[in-house]
């Protein structure tokens, strides 16, 4: 799976997180971006983690809280978000 295991990450509803590049899934792959939402955008988690078939650390309902996508309701995999510093 991942070269360096950083999952499972667990976030709670109401938690403010930041979008990040996801680690490569296999050797030679580059880090992956989360759709069109820029890296470093703030996101508010609005659900408990949900199971998904990719097993990429959990799937969350969320609302983007910064940048050009502010207010967008979306779903985001945990490997594309990190705790805020």
C-alpha angles and dihedrals in degrees: 000000000000121000090223113031111223096154152131093055114180124206129181130222110274093027116136112225136170127234115245141173112275118233119257115273095214140012113291095020118122122232110278129236125220105248114278097328107111120244110260096034117142116242131185114218110225103180144041113261114283126209117251133179095246092061090213096155100290135310119250137190107232146166121224109236103185143034130024093324096055111151095020112140109215146146119251133188116234093240088068096054135062134188114271113256 
